[in-house]
Amino acid sequence: MTDLTLVRRIAARPSIVFDALTTPEGISCWWGPDGGPVLIAETDLRVGGRFRVRFRTLEGSEHETQGEYLEIRKPRRLIMSWRWRDGDVDPGESRVVIDLMEIPGGTELTVTHTGLFSEETARSHENGWNGALDQLAEHAEGVSGAQTL
């Protein structure tokens, strides 16, 4: 099993970033590696609740991930199980931990994705997360621009 950690600084309050991570409206604005559309975004934000997101890449392939919320500490921490439908990207279940820390001017976001199947799937997830986090930052900063930091 392989782990992956990524860190981003986002010019938006942790509460704005948290909402983008956990609401269907927020998820629809950033989920996926390359700006392709989110086709389904469902969340039941409670410990034991489930999420499901289906997206299409700009190349036209569709992927769906789903999981269960294991820990929710709004707006600081989110832990969820992660499984690709039909094992199309990674055949097993993994875990995603997202920590949000308030910093001057916004939020430091740390994503730790653990239990990935192989180095190859970790590289694939790293590419996907990097693209998605770029879009998340752009979305959250846009929302923040409409509000006061």
GIRAPE-V343639 format. One record per run of one state. SS is the DSSP state (A for helix, B for strand, O for the rest). FROM is the first residue (numbers start at 0). TO is the last residue. Records with the same first field share a line. If there is no record, write none. Layout:
BEGIN
SS=FROM-TO / FROM-TO
END
This chain:
BEGIN
O=0-0 / 10-12 / 22-22 / 27-36 / 43-48 / 56-60 / 73-75 / 87-92 / 103-104 / 116-117 / 145-148
B=1-9 / 37-42 / 49-55 / 61-72 / 76-83 / 93-102 / 105-115
A=13-21 / 23-26 / 84-86 / 118-144
END
